[in-house]
Amino acid sequence: MAKTMKAAIFEGDGKLSIRGIPVPTIKKGDEVLLRVEAASICGTDCHILSVPPGHPATAGAVLGHEYVAEVLETGADVQHLKAGDRVVVDPNLTCGWCAYCRIGLPNMCENMTTLGIFINGGFAEYNIAPAKALHPISPDLPADLAVFAEPLSCVLNGSRKLALQPGESVVVLGAGPIGLLFTLLLKLAGAGLVVVAETQPFRLQKAGECGADRVVNPQKENLHDVVKSLTSIGADAAVDAVGSLLSEATGVVRRGGRVLLFGMNSNARCEYRQYDVTRGEIRIIGTYIANATFTAAVQLLESRRLNTAPLITHRLKLDEIHKGIEIMRSGEGIEIIIIP
């Protein structure tokens, strides 16, 4: 094995550099050395690289928290993995002993850190990860499918909270990777009507390919009026997959409807009348990353019942990652896969 490798490193202030660094080595008994097969660019990566940043990250860390890899070597304490196994990575590392971990909310862990954001992740040829973060996958599952495990696990967590029933209507705000995963999953779960709102024509087209019953460009049509015409009283539920559309989400659901807030942007601010939420008994639900949903995500991907093929728009080499970031920002890409 080579002694150095290429990696995409966050330098702070919106800068991402590609440079050579030493190949990591196992230092603890629970660690696993991975050869990264594929990693994908997340909207969070774009937020990290914004100025000012929309999400925190550690300067000097290798980015990339959505990745699939092959096990090369395991530490002395690792029991469930061996060299040659293929894995997907749950990047959020929790302590297991804080108050939130102990009440079954590890996604609220007070001591959490994250591979690919605060410590080295998957935009590199090799990576070290703790064994507890690794979920085995079938040798037959293509990397193009497996790379969806992390975002899908987060979408599954949100979907469980939303609890959409067969036949109900839902508005998905945003047709990026997350919004389209919600579209696919909610259609698979029996949603009677899925309306997707998005301003980028390319992403609207993808929403149709993912099964949306109606797509709306809010710059050209009044979303509220479209939803009312389709449902008469408003949608049963809405999902904000962008992270800044609370007002729009509460405005398209019926009385007694639910709003799921998924997208994250620490710079986003909104105004809405609290009276409308109270008078309409609208339930506003926050959801954050995965919570005991990684296994379900792997099983769903291995079942091949979720057709994620329309989401894959680009496959790029690590040296082309800046191009991938710009494509993601422009709205002309959905799932952009980086091959180290």
RODO-2510 file (C-alpha; in nm, 4 decimals, decimal comma):
residues 340
     n   res          X          Y          Z
     1     m     0,0000     0,0000     0,0000
     2     a     0,1177     0,3533    -0,0744
     3     k     0,2286     0,5684     0,2165
     4     t     0,0475     0,8796     0,0985
     5     m    -0,2956     0,9445    -0,0481
     6     k    -0,5000     1,2240    -0,1998
     7     a    -0,7669     1,3821     0,0161
     8     a    -1,0101     1,6764     0,0023
     9     i    -0,9339     1,8831     0,3098
    10     f    -1,1397     2,1677     0,4555
    11     e    -0,9042     2,4580     0,5157
    12     g    -1,1598     2,6957     0,6663
    13     d    -1,3221     3,0105     0,5216
    14     g    -1,4885     2,8210     0,2392
    15     k    -1,1692     2,6660     0,1071
    16     l    -1,1351     2,2997     0,0070
    17     s    -0,7957     2,1752    -0,1087
    18     i    -0,6815     1,8527    -0,2703
    19     r    -0,3435     1,7469    -0,1363
    20     g    -0,1405     1,4480    -0,0359
    21     i    -0,1429     1,3311     0,3246
    22     p    -0,0181     1,0125     0,4956
    23     v    -0,2354     0,7026     0,4677
    24     p    -0,3926     0,6592     0,8141
    25     t    -0,3030     0,3623     1,0331
    26     i    -0,4914     0,1797     1,3053
    27     k    -0,4028     0,3059     1,6524
    28     k    -0,6874     0,1671     1,8648
    29     g    -0,8364    -0,1790     1,9026
    30     d    -1,1793    -0,0740     1,7764
    31     e    -1,0561     0,0979     1,4611
    32     v    -1,0906    -0,0233     1,1029
    33     l    -0,8843     0,0771     0,7995
    34     l    -1,1046     0,1337     0,4957
    35     r    -1,0454     0,1720     0,1246
    36     v    -1,3099     0,4151     0,0063
    37     e    -1,5047     0,2924    -0,2975
    38     a    -1,7272     0,5948    -0,3425
    39     a    -1,8441     0,9026    -0,1551
    40     s    -2,1139     1,1533    -0,2405
    41     i    -2,1394     1,5283    -0,2046
    42     c    -2,4036     1,6362     0,0469
    43     g    -2,5761     1,9711     0,0745
    44     t    -2,4085     1,9961     0,4141
    45     d    -2,0712     2,0018     0,2373
    46     c    -2,1894     2,3046     0,0407
    47     h    -2,3059     2,4739     0,3622
    48     i    -1,9651     2,4070     0,5214
    49     l    -1,7927     2,5671     0,2226
    50     s    -2,0173     2,8745     0,2194
    51     v    -1,8951     3,2094     0,3510
    52     p    -2,0241     3,2610     0,6121
    53     p    -2,0638     2,8875     0,6722
    54     g    -2,4109     2,7400     0,7098
    55     h    -2,2735     2,4443     0,9050
    56     p    -1,9689     2,4087     1,1332
    57     a    -1,6709     2,1873     1,0508
    58     t    -1,3149     2,1396     1,1710
    59     a    -1,0457     2,3107     0,9673
    60     g    -0,7934     2,0486     0,8589
    61     a    -1,0466     1,7635     0,8446
    62     v    -1,1026     1,5483     0,5365
    63     l    -1,4640     1,6086     0,4339
    64     g    -1,7121     1,3470     0,3060
    65     h    -1,9625     1,1814     0,5403
    66     e    -2,1598     0,9717     0,2874
    67     y    -1,9404     0,6838     0,1759
    68     v    -1,9058     0,3133     0,1057
    69     a    -1,5817     0,1256     0,1570
    70     e    -1,3956    -0,2032     0,1730
    71     v    -1,2394    -0,3250     0,4976
    72     l    -0,8622    -0,3622     0,4626
    73     e    -0,7565    -0,4170     0,8222
    74     t    -0,9203    -0,4357     1,1641
    75     g    -0,8056    -0,3532     1,5145
    76     a    -0,7568    -0,6265     1,7732
    77     d    -1,0969    -0,5693     1,9359
    78     v    -1,3093    -0,5814     1,6198
    79     q    -1,5259    -0,8935     1,6043
    80     h    -1,7951    -0,8398     1,3404
    81     l    -1,5767    -0,7382     1,0449
    82     k    -1,2859    -0,8835     0,8519
    83     a    -1,0659    -0,7838     0,5614
    84     g    -1,2601    -0,7929     0,2360
    85     d    -1,5982    -0,7015     0,3866
    86     r    -1,7874    -0,4102     0,2340
    87     v    -1,9458    -0,1510     0,4599
    88     v    -2,1398     0,1718     0,4686
    89     v    -2,0577     0,4271     0,7328
    90     d    -2,2786     0,5904     0,9947
    91     p    -2,0653     0,9021     1,0359
    92     n    -2,2234     1,0307     1,3565
    93     l    -2,0252     0,8973     1,6504
    94     t    -2,2037     0,9124     1,9838
    95     c    -2,0775     0,8601     2,3383
    96     g    -2,3381     0,6141     2,4659
    97     w    -2,3436     0,7515     2,8209
    98     c    -2,4797     1,1088     2,8129
    99     a    -2,8401     1,1768     2,9187
   100     y    -2,9695     1,1681     2,5607
   101     c    -2,7921     0,8473     2,4648
   102     r    -2,9354     0,6835     2,7755
   103     i    -3,2958     0,7756     2,6899
   104     g    -3,2721     0,6399     2,3365
   105     l    -3,1925     0,9636     2,1545
   106     p    -2,8323     0,9141     2,0432
   107     n    -2,8885     1,1616     1,7585
   108     m    -2,9135     1,4249     2,0327
   109     c    -2,5868     1,3099     2,1938
   110     e    -2,4137     1,5872     2,3875
   111     n    -2,0698     1,4574     2,2890
   112     m    -2,1262     1,3676     1,9239
   113     t    -1,8622     1,4056     1,6587
   114     t    -1,8914     1,3289     1,2881
   115     l    -1,6687     1,1599     1,0345
   116     g    -1,6244     1,3830     0,7325
   117     i    -1,7171     1,7011     0,9192
   118     f    -1,5226     1,7214     1,2438
   119     i    -1,2824     1,4289     1,1905
   120     n    -1,1466     1,2734     0,8723
   121     g    -1,4040     1,1245     0,6369
   122     g    -1,4516     0,9729     0,2942
   123     f    -1,3220     1,2222     0,0380
   124     a    -0,9935     1,0319     0,0378
   125     e    -0,8512     0,7041    -0,0823
   126     y    -0,8394     0,5579     0,2701
   127     n    -1,0081     0,6270     0,6002
   128     i    -1,0018     0,5104     0,9613
   129     a    -1,3396     0,4614     1,1300
   130     p    -1,4514     0,2972     1,4550
   131     a    -1,6088    -0,0440     1,4064
   132     k    -1,9353     0,0633     1,5703
   133     a    -1,9929     0,3065     1,2813
   134     l    -1,9703     0,0400     1,0119
   135     h    -2,2625    -0,1564     0,8708
   136     p    -2,1886    -0,4582     0,6491
   137     i    -2,3484    -0,4623     0,3054
   138     s    -2,3904    -0,7305     0,0429
   139     p    -2,0953    -0,7840    -0,1916
   140     d    -2,3510    -0,7582    -0,4733
   141     l    -2,4800    -0,4113    -0,3797
   142     p    -2,3300    -0,1604    -0,6266
   143     a    -2,1441     0,1311    -0,4733
   144     d    -2,3813     0,3662    -0,6594
   145     l    -2,6653     0,2287    -0,4458
   146     a    -2,4752     0,1791    -0,1222
   147     v    -2,3635     0,5417    -0,1129
   148     f    -2,7265     0,6400    -0,0417
   149     a    -2,7261     0,4606     0,2953
   150     e    -2,6406     0,7634     0,5090
   151     p    -2,8889     1,0138     0,3612
   152     l    -3,1578     0,7455     0,3348
   153     s    -3,1168     0,6574     0,7032
   154     c    -3,1819     1,0223     0,7873
   155     v    -3,4863     1,0362     0,5586
   156     l    -3,6220     0,7191     0,7192
   157     n    -3,5908     0,8789     1,0626
   158     g    -3,7901     1,1777     0,9425
   159     s    -4,0479     0,9628     0,7641
   160     r    -4,1166     0,7683     1,0813
   161     k    -4,1876     1,0942     1,2639
   162     l    -4,4106     1,2211     0,9834
   163     a    -4,6058     0,8927     0,9903
   164     l    -4,7737     0,9535     0,6543
   165     q    -5,0594     0,7092     0,6031
   166     p    -5,1458     0,5374     0,2724
   167     g    -5,3603     0,7692     0,0635
   168     e    -5,2547     1,0903     0,2377
   169     s    -5,1192     1,3918     0,0506
   170     v    -4,7792     1,5530     0,1058
   171     v    -4,5901     1,8526    -0,0296
   172     v    -4,2124     1,8165    -0,0536
   173     l    -4,0329     2,1504    -0,0609
   174     g    -3,7034     2,1141    -0,2449
   175     a    -3,5957     1,8555    -0,5023
   176     g    -3,2347     1,8061    -0,4082
   177     p    -3,1091     1,4621    -0,2990
   178     i    -3,3079     1,4682     0,0258
   179     g    -3,6310     1,5963    -0,1255
   180     l    -3,6144     1,3334    -0,3984
   181     l    -3,5399     1,0554    -0,1481
   182     f    -3,8495     1,1656     0,0439
   183     t    -4,0463     1,1597    -0,2819
   184     l    -3,9346     0,8057    -0,3639
   185     l    -3,9910     0,6781    -0,0115
   186     l    -4,3328     0,8381     0,0405
   187     k    -4,4577     0,7077    -0,2943
   188     l    -4,3309     0,3617    -0,2018
   189     a    -4,5138     0,3909     0,1315
   190     g    -4,8461     0,4599    -0,0419
   191     a    -4,8856     0,8384    -0,0445
   192     g    -5,1968     0,9286    -0,2435
   193     l    -5,0581     1,2562    -0,3744
   194     v    -4,7025     1,3907    -0,3739
   195     v    -4,6485     1,7501    -0,4834
   196     v    -4,2874     1,8644    -0,5203
   197     a    -4,1946     2,2329    -0,5230
   198     e    -3,8605     2,3434    -0,6680
   199     t    -3,7299     2,6425    -0,8624
   200     q    -3,4621     2,4610    -1,0644
   201     p    -3,6072     2,3144    -1,3883
   202     f    -3,3576     2,0272    -1,3928
   203     r    -3,4535     1,9194    -1,0421
   204     l    -3,8237     1,9524    -1,1214
   205     q    -3,7716     1,7104    -1,4090
   206     k    -3,6002     1,4674    -1,1708
   207     a    -3,8925     1,4956    -0,9290
   208     g    -4,1234     1,3765    -1,2053
   209     e    -3,8898     1,0850    -1,2769
   210     c    -3,9043     0,9958    -0,9061
   211     g    -4,2836     0,9687    -0,9119
   212     a    -4,4095     1,3120    -0,8067
   213     d    -4,7757     1,3466    -0,9045
   214     r    -4,7414     1,7219    -0,9547
   215     v    -4,4355     1,9441    -0,9773
   216     v    -4,4543     2,3170    -0,9111
   217     n    -4,2100     2,5990    -0,9742
   218     p    -4,3159     2,8573    -0,7112
   219     q    -4,1635     3,1327    -0,9238
   220     k    -4,4165     3,0559    -1,1959
   221     e    -4,7174     2,9180    -1,0054
   222     n    -4,8729     2,9917    -0,6683
   223     l    -4,7932     2,6806    -0,4662
   224     h    -5,0690     2,7414    -0,2124
   225     d    -5,3309     2,7705    -0,4854
   226     v    -5,2066     2,4569    -0,6639
   227     v    -5,2206     2,2516    -0,3440
   228     k    -5,5675     2,3823    -0,2558
   229     s    -5,6946     2,2977    -0,6048
   230     l    -5,5665     1,9413    -0,5702
   231     t    -5,6746     1,8777    -0,2106
   232     s    -5,9542     2,1351    -0,1470
   233     i    -5,8384     2,1937     0,2138
   234     g    -5,4602     2,1671     0,1964
   235     a    -5,2108     1,8828     0,2173
   236     d    -5,2063     1,6373     0,5042
   237     a    -4,8334     1,6972     0,5489
   238     a    -4,5377     1,8954     0,4181
   239     v    -4,1624     1,8360     0,4271
   240     d    -3,9114     2,1212     0,4239
   241     a    -3,6074     1,9557     0,2674
   242     v    -3,4352     2,2922     0,2173
   243     g    -3,4037     2,4245     0,5714
   244     s    -3,5527     2,7717     0,5298
   245     l    -3,9150     2,7183     0,4238
   246     l    -4,1132     2,6884     0,7475
   247     s    -4,3557     2,9630     0,6431
   248     e    -4,4208     2,7965     0,3081
   249     a    -4,4660     2,4562     0,4722
   250     t    -4,7193     2,5750     0,7281
   251     g    -4,9028     2,7595     0,4512
   252     v    -4,9767     2,4540     0,2378
   253     v    -5,1022     2,2070     0,5010
   254     r    -5,4617     2,1711     0,6145
   255     r    -5,5845     2,2284     0,9681
   256     g    -5,4468     1,9445     1,1772
   257     g    -5,1689     1,8902     0,9239
   258     r    -4,8061     1,8060     0,9958
   259     v    -4,4892     1,9872     0,8953
   260     l    -4,1560     1,8044     0,9016
   261     l    -3,8459     2,0219     0,9158
   262     f    -3,5487     1,8341     0,7725
   263     g    -3,3181     2,0729     0,5869
   264     m    -3,0551     2,2548     0,7886
   265     n    -2,9187     2,6053     0,7427
   266     s    -2,7987     2,7872     1,0534
   267     n    -2,8252     3,1209     0,8712
   268     a    -3,1922     3,0787     0,7781
   269     r    -3,4529     3,3002     0,9430
   270     c    -3,8269     3,3068     0,8793
   271     e    -4,1395     3,4833     0,9959
   272     y    -4,4815     3,3288     1,0401
   273     r    -4,7896     3,3941     1,2479
   274     q    -4,7930     3,1678     1,5510
   275     y    -5,1686     3,2229     1,5603
   276     d    -5,2063     3,0238     1,2380
   277     v    -5,0252     2,7262     1,3897
   278     t    -5,2358     2,7402     1,7061
   279     r    -5,5674     2,8010     1,5305
   280     g    -5,5000     2,5302     1,2729
   281     e    -5,3529     2,2793     1,5207
   282     i    -5,0565     2,2354     1,2884
   283     r    -4,7919     2,0001     1,4219
   284     i    -4,4340     2,1128     1,3532
   285     i    -4,1833     1,8310     1,3832
   286     g    -3,8066     1,8572     1,3783
   287     t    -3,5915     1,5676     1,2639
   288     y    -3,2156     1,5356     1,2842
   289     i    -2,9929     1,2775     1,1137
   290     a    -3,0544     0,9049     1,1733
   291     n    -3,1737     0,7271     1,4851
   292     a    -3,1658     0,3463     1,4723
   293     t    -3,2525     0,3631     1,1018
   294     f    -2,9240     0,2650     0,9386
   295     t    -3,0072    -0,1058     0,9321
   296     a    -3,3433    -0,0320     0,7722
   297     a    -3,1733     0,1855     0,5111
   298     v    -2,9324    -0,0942     0,4207
   299     q    -3,2153    -0,3479     0,3994
   300     l    -3,4197    -0,1174     0,1775
   301     l    -3,1283    -0,0564    -0,0574
   302     e    -3,0475    -0,4265    -0,0749
   303     s    -3,4123    -0,5024    -0,1581
   304     r    -3,3751    -0,2854    -0,4734
   305     r    -3,7313    -0,1584    -0,4190
   306     l    -3,6205     0,2054    -0,4025
   307     n    -3,5197     0,3191    -0,7505
   308     t    -3,2472     0,5742    -0,6812
   309     a    -3,1018     0,5588    -1,0353
   310     p    -3,2656     0,8897    -1,1446
   311     l    -3,0852     1,0676    -0,8599
   312     i    -2,7338     0,9855    -0,9834
   313     t    -2,6316     1,2653    -1,2170
   314     h    -2,2511     1,2761    -1,1997
   315     r    -1,9557     1,0496    -1,1252
   316     l    -1,6345     1,2436    -1,0746
   317     k    -1,2777     1,1786    -0,9696
   318     l    -1,1515     1,3244    -0,6434
   319     d    -0,9516     1,5836    -0,8384
   320     e    -1,2821     1,7084    -0,9841
   321     i    -1,4560     1,7634    -0,6499
   322     h    -1,4597     2,1434    -0,6865
   323     k    -1,6525     2,0976    -1,0102
   324     g    -1,8956     1,8734    -0,8213
   325     i    -1,9486     2,1330    -0,5475
   326     e    -2,0289     2,3998    -0,8065
   327     i    -2,2684     2,1667    -0,9889
   328     m    -2,4469     2,0964    -0,6608
   329     r    -2,4728     2,4667    -0,5807
   330     s    -2,6085     2,5444    -0,9272
   331     g    -2,8916     2,2952    -0,8903
   332     e    -2,7790     2,1085    -1,2021
   333     g    -2,6827     1,7946    -1,0075
   334     i    -2,8497     1,5642    -0,7593
   335     e    -2,6347     1,2756    -0,6385
   336     i    -2,2772     1,3581    -0,7277
   337     i    -2,0547     1,0595    -0,6613
   338     i    -1,6835     1,1025    -0,6011
   339     i    -1,4557     0,8093    -0,6828
   340     p    -1,1289     0,8455    -0,4869
***
